[in-house]
Amino acid sequence: MRHRRQMRVRFGHTDPARIVYYPRFFEWFHDVFGSMFEDVFGMHYADVLNQRRVGFPAVQVACEFKRPA
């Protein structure tokens, strides 16, 4: 499944060189994962966890940076 969500890079997301601080990407990945349930399935991710009793734990996370963002 493919899901896209546009996000705004804010001043506080970057370092003095105006490059996104790398942990922000993982925060954004998590935010988009949660928004996917709302946008695609019409449910909040918290409802999936609490009502359906289904979770999607992150077991391993990796990211390769090709260039500064």
C-alpha positions in Angstrom: 0.0 0.0 0.0 1.2 3.5 -0.8 0.3 6.5 1.2 1.5 10.1 0.9 1.1 13.1 3.2 2.6 16.5 2.7 4.4 17.9 5.7 5.9 21.3 6.3 9.5 21.6 7.5 9.6 24.2 10.2 12.5 26.2 11.5 12.8 24.1 14.6 13.1 20.9 12.6 16.5 22.1 11.2 20.0 22.7 12.5 21.9 26.0 11.9 22.9 24.8 8.5 19.2 24.5 7.7 19.5 20.7 7.3 16.7 18.6 8.9 17.8 17.1 12.2 17.8 13.3 11.4 15.6 12.1 14.3 12.8 14.2 12.9 12.4 11.8 10.0 11.5 9.0 12.4 9.0 11.3 14.1 7.5 12.1 10.7 7.4 8.4 9.7 5.4 7.7 12.8 3.0 10.6 12.2 2.4 9.5 8.7 1.8 5.9 9.8 -0.9 7.1 12.1 -2.5 9.5 9.6 -2.7 6.6 7.1 -5.4 5.0 9.3 -7.4 8.2 9.2 -6.9 8.9 5.5 -7.3 5.4 4.1 -9.4 3.5 6.7 -11.3 6.3 8.3 -10.2 5.3 11.8 -7.8 6.8 14.3 -4.8 4.6 15.0 -5.6 4.7 18.7 -9.0 3.2 18.0 -7.4 0.4 16.0 -5.2 -0.4 19.1 -7.9 0.0 21.7 -11.1 -1.3 20.0 -9.7 -3.8 17.5 -6.9 -4.8 19.8 -4.5 -4.8 16.8 -1.1 -3.2 16.9 1.8 -2.7 14.5 5.0 -2.5 16.6 8.2 -1.2 15.0 10.6 -4.1 15.4 13.4 -2.6 13.4 13.8 0.8 11.9 16.6 2.0 9.5 17.0 4.9 7.2 19.7 5.7 4.6 20.1 9.3 3.8 21.1 10.0 0.2 21.4 13.8 0.5 20.6 16.6 3.0 17.0 17.6 3.3 
